[in-house]
């Protein structure tokens, strides 16, 4: 199970191992950050989510 990069909670998996959330990347970087559905609702766009990543 993956953990949310912002809040640290476990992310639920759907059918065939898909995450119930989203995956974002910083421009020019190859590292991916998993974000849970709850944090995705709190932070409406990608820029806000990237600011909150620790």
C-alpha positions in Angstrom: 0.0 0.0 0.0 1.2 3.5 -0.8 1.1 6.4 1.6 0.1 10.0 0.9 3.1 12.3 0.5 1.2 15.2 2.1 -0.6 13.7 5.2 1.0 10.3 5.5 -2.2 8.3 5.5 -2.4 5.0 3.6 -4.0 5.3 0.2 -6.7 2.8 -0.6 -6.3 0.7 -3.7 -9.1 0.0 -6.2 -9.5 -2.9 -8.6 -6.2 -4.1 -10.2 -4.0 -2.1 -7.7 -5.0 1.4 -8.9 -4.8 4.1 -6.3 -7.8 6.0 -5.0 -6.1 9.3 -5.5 -3.6 10.8 -7.9 0.1 10.8 -8.7 1.9 14.1 -9.4 5.4 15.0 -10.5 7.5 18.1 -10.3 8.5 19.6 -13.6 11.9 18.3 -14.7 12.0 15.6 -12.0 11.3 11.9 -12.4 10.1 11.3 -8.8 6.4 10.7 -8.4 4.4 11.7 -5.4 1.2 9.9 -4.4 -1.6 12.1 -3.1 -4.7 10.7 -1.3 -8.3 11.5 -2.3 -8.9 13.7 0.8 -5.8 15.8 0.2 -6.8 16.1 -3.5 -10.2 17.6 -2.3 -8.4 20.0 0.0 -5.9 21.3 -2.5 -7.6 22.0 -5.8 -4.7 22.3 -8.2 -1.3 20.8 -8.7 0.7 23.8 -7.6 -1.0 23.9 -4.1 -0.3 20.1 -3.7 3.4 20.6 -4.6 3.7 23.4 -2.0 2.4 21.1 0.7 4.8 18.2 0.0 7.3 17.9 2.7 
